[in-house]
Amino acid sequence: MEPQINSELATLLGIDKMNESEKEAFLERTGSIIIDAAIGRLLLSLEPEQVNKIEAYVDAAPETEDIFAYFLKTYPDFQSIVEEEVAAFQAEATKVVSE
């Protein structure tokens, strides 16, 4: 799942003026921020035993493991948390850039 940024927000953030490598780096950083926030929210909603299970999984997972896919498959609410974090990021970015 790749977050989609509407054209108005892309203009406000200056994405439309970036070259492809700058866009890729920006989207990678942005995606990381959003995913970190979503994982944080998920962890806060879980019991300590579930958090311990996730920590053990992440520690044991090979570098090539798609941990994002694991969260989506294992925790059905994770999809909606990610979508909410994308919307929150877009709203905050628009607010900050518009000031």
Number of C-alpha atoms within 10 A of each C-alpha: 8 8 14 11 14 9 11 11 17 16 12 15 16 12 18 14 11 12 9 11 9 12 15 13 11 14 17 13 12 15 16 12 14 22 18 14 17 21 16 12 15 17 15 11 11 11 9 11 9 12 15 13 11 16 12 11 13 14 10 10 12 10 9 6 11 10 15 14 11 13 16 14 12 10 11 10 12 19 16 12 19 22 15 14 19 23 16 13 17 18 12 12 15 16 11 11 11 10 5
